Amino acid sequence: MSKKMKRQISEYSKVRAEFLEENPNCQFKGCNKKADSIHHIKGRGIYLLKKETFMAVCHHHHVIIEHNPEWSYEHGYSLSRLNKQ
């Protein structure tokens, strides 16, 4: 693993922990379970450290979002990477 990637992972771990502390409950509509995952609504890549593209979710709902991409886009749980807003 490159030094750059190690730095990014280290920084992401800190940002992730902060976000989950600030957002302890699953943000999936109708769920109030403890959030234990971060869903990157625009994917990772250049958005890896951008909290505005994070969504705190429980494992169950993260699986639903990730395994149903079309449904996730339709319901706003995932957004196009091409839209820079």
C-alpha positions as CSV (number, residue, x, y, z in Angstrom):
1,M,0.0,0.0,0.0
2,S,1.3,3.4,-0.9
3,K,2.2,6.1,1.7
4,K,-0.5,8.3,0.2
5,M,-3.2,5.6,0.6
6,K,-2.1,4.9,4.2
7,R,-2.5,8.6,5.0
8,Q,-5.9,8.7,3.3
9,I,-7.1,5.6,5.3
10,S,-5.8,7.1,8.5
11,E,-7.5,10.4,7.9
12,Y,-10.7,8.6,6.8
13,S,-10.8,6.6,10.0
14,K,-10.8,9.8,12.0
15,V,-13.4,11.5,9.9
16,R,-15.6,8.4,9.9
17,A,-15.4,8.1,13.7
18,E,-16.3,11.8,14.1
19,F,-19.3,11.5,11.7
20,L,-20.7,8.4,13.4
21,E,-20.3,10.2,16.8
22,E,-22.2,13.2,15.4
23,N,-24.8,10.9,13.7
24,P,-25.3,7.9,16.0
25,N,-28.6,6.7,14.5
26,C,-29.3,5.1,11.1
27,Q,-30.4,7.8,8.6
28,F,-32.4,5.4,6.5
29,K,-36.0,6.6,6.5
30,G,-38.0,4.9,9.3
31,C,-35.0,3.3,11.0
32,N,-33.6,4.4,14.4
33,K,-31.1,1.7,15.0
34,K,-27.5,2.5,15.9
35,A,-25.5,3.5,12.8
36,D,-22.3,1.4,12.4
37,S,-21.5,2.2,8.7
38,I,-21.0,5.1,6.4
39,H,-22.7,5.0,3.0
40,H,-20.9,7.3,0.6
41,I,-23.9,8.6,-1.4
42,K,-21.6,9.7,-4.3
43,G,-19.1,6.9,-3.9
44,R,-15.7,7.2,-2.4
45,G,-12.9,8.4,-4.7
46,I,-12.7,12.2,-4.5
47,Y,-15.6,12.2,-2.0
48,L,-13.8,9.9,0.5
49,L,-13.4,12.6,3.2
50,K,-16.3,14.8,2.4
51,K,-18.8,14.5,5.2
52,E,-21.5,16.1,3.1
53,T,-21.6,13.0,1.0
54,F,-21.8,10.6,4.0
55,M,-24.9,8.9,5.3
56,A,-24.8,7.1,8.7
57,V,-26.5,3.7,8.4
58,C,-26.9,0.4,10.2
59,H,-25.4,-2.6,8.5
60,H,-28.8,-4.0,7.4
61,H,-29.7,-0.8,5.5
62,H,-26.2,-0.4,4.0
63,V,-26.6,-3.8,2.4
64,I,-30.0,-2.8,1.0
65,I,-28.6,0.4,-0.4
66,E,-25.5,-1.2,-1.9
67,H,-27.3,-4.2,-3.4
68,N,-30.1,-2.2,-5.0
69,P,-28.4,0.7,-6.9
70,E,-31.3,1.7,-9.1
71,W,-33.7,1.8,-6.2
72,S,-31.1,3.7,-4.2
73,Y,-30.8,6.4,-6.9
74,E,-34.6,6.6,-7.2
75,H,-35.0,7.1,-3.4
76,G,-32.1,9.5,-3.0
77,Y,-29.8,7.2,-1.1
78,S,-27.2,7.4,-3.9
79,L,-26.4,10.3,-6.1
80,S,-24.5,10.6,-9.4
81,R,-20.8,11.3,-9.2
82,L,-21.2,13.4,-12.3
83,N,-23.3,16.0,-10.5
84,K,-20.7,18.1,-8.7
85,Q,-23.2,19.7,-6.3
